[in-house]
Amino acid sequence: YINLLPIRYPNAKTINLQNRKQDVLFHFPTNFEANIKITIPDGFKVKHIPMHYSSINKWFEAEINYSIANGIIKCNARFTLIKRDVALNEINQWNLLIRDFNQANSEQLVLTTSN
């Protein structure tokens, strides 16, 4: 099992609403990009590759795409924060979107022996 976590954005987490009384503000513009290549070792084959993920919403644009060609697994990923604030009444919506992103971001590649 290989867990690449191609995007490592510390604010990509759900926001706890308990006792929260104000909006959330992310202080810095954010743009992450990752281009990862993994050579499949001799004697192994790919059993599972994560599905394509894409999300464009009012807060962020994100995409994670895996491909296999000529014995190489490629992962191209990007995350761009568009809107730096989340209104208190929109935190539940943010949480759903960021939960989906984190699930896609933490999907594992699975290699098995090719016996």
N, C-alpha and C positions, 0 to 999 in steps of 0.2 A: 504494500500500500504506500502510495506517495501522496502526501498532502502538501501541495505547493503554496497555498495561501498567496496567490499572486499579488493581491492588493493588501497592503498593511497600513490601513488608515486608522489611527487611534480613536477617532470620533465616530467610526462606523459601528455604533452600538445603540441598543435601544435606550430610551430615556425613561427613567423611573418617574412616574407621575405622582407617586405618594408624597404628600406635603409640598409639592411644587406649586409655586404661586406666580411665576413669571416665565416669559418666553425663554427659549434657548438661543444663544448666539455663539456661533463658531467664529473665532477671532481671525482666522487666516484663510485666504483663498486656497483652494486645494486642487491639485491636478497630479494624479499618479498614473504612471504607465509602466507596464512590465511586458517584456518580451523574453520568454524563457524557452530554451531548447534542451531536450533530454534525449540522448542517444539510447535506444533500447539495447540493453546488453545482449550479447550472444547467448542463446539458449532461453531467451524470454520472449513472451508475446504479450500484447495488450489485451486484457480481459475486459476492462471497463475504462471508458473515457468520459469525463463529465460532458453534459449537454451544454449547448450554447446558452448563454444568459445575456440578456440585454434589458436595460431599464432606462427610460427617459421620463423624468418627472420634474416637478417644480424645484426640487432640492438638488438633485444630482443626475448626472448621466453616467451609466456604468455599462461595461461590456466585458465579458470573459468568453474567450473562444479557444477551443482546443482542436488540433488537427494532427494527423499522422501522415507522413510521407517519407519514403526511402529510409525507414528505420529510425526516424526522428519524430518525437512528439514535440509539438510547438504549442505554447500557451501565450496568447496575446490578450492583455487585459488593460483596462483603463478605468479610472474613476475621476470625475470632475465635479466638484461641489459648485453648484450654480447659485443657489440662494443660501446665504449664511445664517439665516434665522429661521427658527421653527416656533410658530405661535403656540401658546399653551393649548388652544383648542384644536391644534393640528398634530399634536404629539402622537396620538394613536395612529394616525395615518403614516407619519414618519416611521414609527416603530414597525409597522407591517412591511413597508418598503425596505427598510434596512435589515430586517430579519430575512427577507427573501434574498437580498444581496449577500448577506453573511453565509447563508446556506449554500448558495452557488459558489462563493469564494472558498469555502472549506470542503467542497467536493473532492473526493480522492480518485486518483488514477489507480488502477489495479493491474499489476503485471503478474503473470504466472509463468512457470517453466513451460517450454514448448515441447515437452516430451510427448 
